[in-house]
Amino acid sequence: MLQLQQLTIGHGTTALTAPLTATLPVGTLTALVGRNGCGKSTLLRTLAGLHEPLSGEVRVGQRVVAQLSSQQRAREFALVLTDRTPPPLLTVTQLVALGRRPHTSWLGGFCSVDHAVVEAAMAECGVLSFADRPLTTLSDGERQRAMIARALAQATPLILLDEPTAFLDFPAKVETLSLLSRIAREQQKTILLSTHDLEITFQLADRLWLLHDRRLYEGTPKALADAGILGRTFTSDALTFDVETLRFERAPLPEASPFVHPSSSDL
């Protein structure tokens, strides 16, 4: 279980949020959502120990993340970040095998257990059929599944993903979120992902962390919709939010003023 205890995130001395307190339950897929600039990526990196909090703590069980070594963090968190792309000449198998590095000796030798974990992760994510292909030959959806397989091979209780569906077409977005939901449920992983794909996320995520007005709201998509917080966060002049269907609708366009042709005397 991961816990935020009066956590304030930001840059330098500038706080992006008020002190945040929240929990990520085991065996759930939680989506971190909010408007652009609210601090989603900063929060994600702070949780993983890549960014110093301004105050407060992030805890995994009874341990404070900021006090863990990089090796210890690598055994607690697997990260899939959009700005950290692997070397393109790696094959899928080589990429997934990188997930075992926190568990191997300093020589990096693999044992039978490591090979078995890598193969199981690839099978779970449906990438065995192209295991020997270089990453440069993969579609965006195939590459994302390979990245998730690498995180799975790391065998951590927590998986954090930054915009894992950002460059995918609609079917691949659904497949990716469905895969993560299944992994969380069947393998009892705690998974947190940031995303802007709201309607799909509302249908497939177990819970939401919603950053709005410097606060963090947590709950099921339906609970946050019924409380009105989803509507207040994302409704605009162009969009309305339907609480029952958890979907957005285009707001009616205002009636245009009738155009009056100028008379010849006005020209």
C-alpha positions in Angstrom: 0.0 0.0 0.0 1.2 3.5 -0.8 0.3 6.5 1.3 0.6 10.3 1.0 1.0 12.0 4.4 0.6 15.8 4.2 2.6 15.7 1.0 3.2 19.0 -0.8 4.7 18.9 -4.3 6.2 21.7 -6.4 9.3 23.2 -8.0 11.8 25.1 -6.0 9.9 27.0 -3.4 6.7 27.1 -5.5 4.0 24.7 -4.2 1.7 23.2 -6.8 -0.7 21.7 -4.2 -1.9 22.1 -0.6 -0.7 19.2 1.7 -2.2 16.0 0.2 -3.3 12.9 2.1 -4.4 9.8 0.2 -4.0 6.0 -0.1 -3.5 3.6 -3.0 -5.2 0.3 -2.1 -3.6 -3.0 -3.2 -5.1 -4.7 -6.2 -6.6 -1.6 -7.8 -6.0 0.4 -11.0 -6.1 4.1 -10.0 -6.0 6.9 -12.6 -4.5 10.3 -11.8 -6.5 12.9 -13.7 -6.8 16.7 -13.8 -6.4 19.7 -16.0 -3.1 20.5 -17.7 -0.6 22.1 -15.3 -2.2 20.8 -12.2 0.9 18.8 -11.2 0.1 15.2 -12.3 3.6 14.4 -13.6 5.3 16.1 -10.7 3.2 14.1 -8.3 4.0 10.8 -10.1 7.7 11.5 -10.0 7.5 12.6 -6.3 5.8 9.3 -5.5 8.7 7.4 -7.1 11.4 9.3 -5.3 12.6 11.1 -8.5 11.4 14.5 -7.3 11.9 15.9 -3.8 8.7 16.8 -1.9 8.4 20.3 -0.5 7.0 18.8 2.7 5.3 15.7 4.0 6.0 12.0 3.1 5.3 9.2 0.7 5.2 5.8 2.4 5.3 2.3 1.1 4.0 0.2 3.9 5.9 1.6 6.9 8.9 2.9 4.9 9.4 6.4 3.8 10.3 6.5 0.0 12.7 9.4 0.4 14.8 7.3 2.8 15.1 4.3 0.4 18.2 3.7 -1.8 17.7 3.6 -5.6 18.0 -0.2 -5.4 15.3 -0.4 -2.7 13.0 1.9 -4.7 13.5 -0.3 -7.8 12.2 -3.2 -5.8 9.1 -1.3 -4.7 8.2 0.7 -7.9 8.3 -0.1 -11.6 8.1 3.1 -13.7 6.9 3.6 -17.2 7.6 7.2 -18.1 6.9 8.8 -21.5 10.2 10.8 -21.6 12.4 7.7 -21.0 12.5 5.7 -24.2 14.7 2.6 -24.3 17.4 2.1 -26.9 15.6 1.4 -30.2 17.9 -1.4 -31.3 16.9 -3.6 -28.3 14.6 -6.5 -29.0 11.4 -7.0 -27.1 13.0 -9.8 -25.0 16.0 -7.6 -24.2 13.8 -4.7 -23.1 11.6 -6.9 -20.8 14.8 -8.5 -19.4 15.9 -5.0 -18.2 13.1 -5.3 -15.6 15.1 -8.0 -13.8 18.2 -5.8 -13.1 17.1 -4.9 -9.5 17.1 -8.7 -8.7 20.3 -9.8 -10.3 23.9 -9.8 -9.0 26.3 -7.0 -9.8 27.5 -9.1 -12.7 24.0 -9.0 -14.1 23.8 -12.8 -14.5 20.4 -14.4 -15.1 19.2 -17.5 -13.4 16.3 -19.8 -14.4 13.9 -17.8 -12.2 14.7 -14.6 -14.1 14.2 -16.2 -17.4 10.8 -17.6 -16.2 9.7 -14.3 -14.9 10.6 -12.5 -18.2 8.7 -15.1 -20.2 5.6 -15.0 -17.9 5.5 -11.2 -18.2 5.7 -11.3 -21.9 3.0 -13.9 -22.1 0.8 -11.8 -19.8 1.2 -8.7 -22.0 0.8 -10.6 -25.3 4.2 -9.8 -26.7 5.6 -13.3 -27.1 4.7 -13.5 -30.8 7.1 -10.7 -31.6 9.7 -11.3 -28.8 12.7 -11.1 -31.2 11.7 -8.0 -33.1 13.6 -4.8 -32.5 11.6 -2.0 -30.9 12.0 0.1 -34.1 9.6 -2.3 -35.9 6.8 -2.1 -33.3 3.6 -0.1 -33.5 2.9 2.3 -30.6 0.5 -0.2 -29.0 3.0 -3.1 -29.3 5.8 -1.0 -27.8 3.6 0.1 -24.9 2.7 -3.5 -24.1 6.4 -4.4 -24.2 7.1 -1.5 -21.7 4.4 -2.8 -19.4 5.9 -6.3 -19.7 9.2 -4.9 -18.5 7.5 -3.2 -15.5 5.8 -6.5 -14.8 9.1 -8.4 -15.0 10.5 -6.1 -12.3 8.2 -7.9 -9.9 7.3 -4.8 -7.8 4.1 -4.4 -5.7 3.6 -0.9 -7.3 3.6 0.2 -11.0 3.5 3.8 -11.9 2.8 4.9 -15.5 2.9 8.4 -17.0 0.4 8.8 -19.9 0.7 5.2 -21.1 -2.1 5.7 -23.7 -1.0 9.1 -25.0 0.1 8.0 -28.5 -2.2 5.1 -29.0 -5.3 4.7 -31.3 -8.6 4.1 -29.6 -8.5 0.2 -29.7 -5.0 0.2 -28.3 -6.0 2.6 -25.5 -8.8 0.2 -24.5 -6.5 -2.8 -24.7 -3.8 -1.1 -22.6 -6.1 0.0 -19.8 -7.9 -3.4 -19.8 -4.5 -5.1 -19.5 -3.5 -2.9 -16.6 -6.9 -3.5 -14.9 -6.5 -7.2 -15.2 -2.9 -7.2 -13.9 -4.0 -5.1 -10.9 -6.9 -7.5 -10.1 -5.3 -10.9 -10.8 -1.8 -10.2 -9.6 -2.8 -7.9 -6.7 -0.6 -5.0 -8.0 -1.1 -1.4 -7.0 -1.2 0.5 -10.3 -1.3 4.3 -10.7 -1.3 5.9 -14.1 -1.7 9.5 -15.2 -3.9 10.1 -18.2 -6.0 12.6 -20.3 -8.1 9.8 -21.8 -11.0 10.5 -19.5 -14.0 8.7 -20.8 -12.2 5.4 -21.3 -10.5 5.8 -17.9 -13.9 6.5 -16.2 -15.1 3.2 -17.6 -12.1 1.0 -16.8 -10.3 2.4 -13.7 -11.3 1.2 -10.2 -10.5 4.5 -8.6 -9.5 8.1 -9.4 -7.1 10.5 -7.9 -8.3 13.9 -9.1 -6.1 17.0 -8.8 -8.2 20.1 -8.7 -7.7 23.5 -7.1 -4.5 22.3 -5.4 -6.4 19.5 -3.7 -6.5 15.7 -4.3 -9.9 14.0 -4.4 -10.0 10.2 -4.3 -12.8 7.8 -5.0 -14.5 5.7 -7.7 -15.4 7.5 -10.9 -19.1 7.3 -10.0 -18.6 8.7 -6.5 -16.6 11.7 -7.8 -19.2 12.2 -10.5 -22.1 12.2 -8.1 -20.2 14.6 -5.8 -20.0 17.0 -8.7 -16.2 17.3 -8.6 -15.7 15.7 -12.1 -18.2 18.1 -13.6 -16.6 21.2 -11.9 -13.1 20.1 -13.0 -13.7 19.4 -16.7 -16.9 21.2 -17.8 -16.3 24.2 -20.0 -18.2 26.4 -22.4 -17.6 23.7 -25.0 -18.3 20.6 -22.9 -20.8 19.3 -20.5 -20.5 16.2 -18.3 -23.2 13.6 -17.9 -23.1 12.1 -14.4 -25.1 9.0 -15.3 -23.0 7.9 -18.3 -19.7 9.4 -17.2 -19.3 10.9 -20.7 -18.8 14.3 -22.1 -21.1 16.0 -24.5 -20.5 19.0 -26.7 -22.3 22.0 -25.2 -24.9 23.7 -27.4 -23.4 26.4 -29.6 -24.8 29.9 -29.0 -27.2 31.2 -31.6 -25.3 33.3 -34.1 -26.5 36.8 -34.7 -28.2 37.2 -38.0 -25.9 38.6 -40.7 -27.2 41.8 -42.3 -25.9 42.6 -45.7 -24.7 46.2 -45.9 -26.8 48.4 -48.2 -25.2 50.2 -51.1 -25.4 53.5 -49.1 -23.2 52.0 -46.4 -20.4 51.1 -48.8 
